[in-house]
Amino acid sequence: MSKPGTPPPSNTLLLRRQLAELTKHPVEGFSAGLVDENNLYEWEILIIGPPDTLYEGGFFKARLTFPSEFPLLPPTMRFITPMWHPNIYSDGTVCVSILHKPGHDEYGYEDAGERWMPVHTVESILLSVISLLSSDTPNTDSPANVDAAKEVRTDMAAYKKKVRRLVRRSAEEAFD
């Protein structure tokens, strides 16, 4: 039995297994590792901008933070590298369906099947985020970043220019 406030060993085992799998069999487009070897609940992520997208050539650092209730509840993902996207809050927090708590969406934008399920893995989360960055037309229906969504709808050229600038900066900083 674990001490109060100590996460159950089953989720540390699950996280350890997922990390080992990603280390042994890397997935194209991202890398994942621990921020601190003594903490399985905080991962550092590097997403490589997907080819043939606005984000191509970029290197985007992010953090995945797992709750002690994982896998019953989803982790949160926050980009450390500055991002400009309708579905990424200005503080870098990613807003994708599979990172939303399981169950009914009170706002009616998502089906329960699109939200977090314990079968999701770090790989499925990161592939979902890469898919988000790969979309030619970002979802502006329920934006996390209202200003970016407005720019996508009213001035796509300015939006693309801002993203390209961030991509260049991310590539320069990746090799500093």
N, C-alpha and C positions, 0 to 999 in steps of 0.2 A: 504494500500500500504506500502511495506517495504522500509526502508531507503536504499539508494545506498550502495552496499557492504554488505548488510544484506541478508542472505539467505531467500528465500521465506518460509513462514510458512508451506506450504504443505509438503516440504521435512522433516522439523523437526517433523511434525506429523507422517509421514511415518516411520522415524527412531525411534521415541518414541514407535510407535505401534510394530515395529519389535523387539525392545528390550523387551517390555512387554511380547510379545509372547514367546520369548526365555527364559525369566525369569519364566513365568507361566508353560511353557511346554519345559523343557530342552531337548536338543537332545544329545544322547549318543555320546561321542567322543570329545566334546568341551564345553567350557563355554564362555560367552561373557558379558561384562559390560563396563561401561563408565570409561575412564581414570580420568575424572573430571566431577562431577555431573552437572556442568554448561555448558558443551560442548558436545552436541549430535554428533559432527562430528569426535570425536576421541574415538575409542573403544579399550579396551584391550581384548585380546583373549587368551585362554589357550586351546591348542589342546593336547589331550592325544594320545600318539602313538598308532595307530591302531593295534589290536591283530593280531598275525601271520604275522607280517611284520618286516622289519629291524628296524622300529621306535617304536616297542612295548616296553612299559615300560618307554617311554620318556614323559616329560612334556614340551611342547614348547610354549613359550610366544610370542605373536605377537601383532601388532597394525593394526587396520583397520582405515584408514583415508578417510573420505567422502568429496568429493568436494561440493561446494555450488550448483552445477548443478545436484547433485544427485536427482532423479534416472536416469536422462538423460545420465550422465557420471558415470563410475564405480568408486568405492573406490580404494585405493591402499592398499596392504597388505604387511607388512614387519615383518619378524621374528626378535625378539629381542634375542632369544636364538640362539646361533650359529648353523647353518645348513650346511649340505653337500649334495647337490642334484643338478643334472643338470638343473632343472627348477626353482632354487632359486638362485638369484644373490648373490655374496659374501657379499653384504651389508644386505642380508636378504629379499630383495624385491622378492615377489612371481611372477612368470611368468606363468600364466594359461590363457587360451583363454577367459574365461568369465570376466577376469579383464582387457581385452584389449578394447579400445574404440570401439564403434559400427561402423559398416560399412565394407568397403573393406580392406583386408589385402594386403598392398603394396608388401609384400614379397611372397605372395601366399601360406603360410603355413596353413591358417585357412579360413574356409567358414564364411561368415557374420553371419550365424546362430549359430556359436560356440562362437562368441564374445559377449560382454556385451549387454544385453537388459534390459530395465527398469523393466521387470517382475522379474528379479533375486532379490533374498533376501540375507540377511546375511547368513541365513541357507544354501541356495544353493551355495554360495561362499565357505563356510567352508566345506561343504560336498565335493565340488570339490577339495579343498586342501587336505582333508583327502584321497580322491581317488588318488590324485597325490602321496602322501606318501605311499599308499598301493600297488602301482604298483611294481611287481617283476622286471620289466625291464623299468626303467625310459626312457622317450623320450629324445634321444640325437640328434635328427635331427636339431633342432634349439635351442641349449642350451643357457640358461642364464648364467650358470657357465661352461665355456669351460673346465676347469681343471677337474671338477667332471665328465663331460660327457666323456672326454678322459679316465679317470680312469675306468668308467663303461665299456667302449669298450675294454680297454687293460688289466685291472687288477681288475676284479670284487672282488677278495678276499681282496685286499687293500681297495677298496671302502667300502665294508661291514664292515671291521675292523674300518675304520674311522667313519662311521655312528654309529656303536655300541659304540664307545668311546664317541661320542657326546650325545648319548642316556643316557649312564650312568651318564655323567656329568650333563645333564639336570635334571635327577631324583634326584641327590644329591643336586643340587641348589634349586630345588623346595621345599625341606624340610629344608633348612637352615633358 
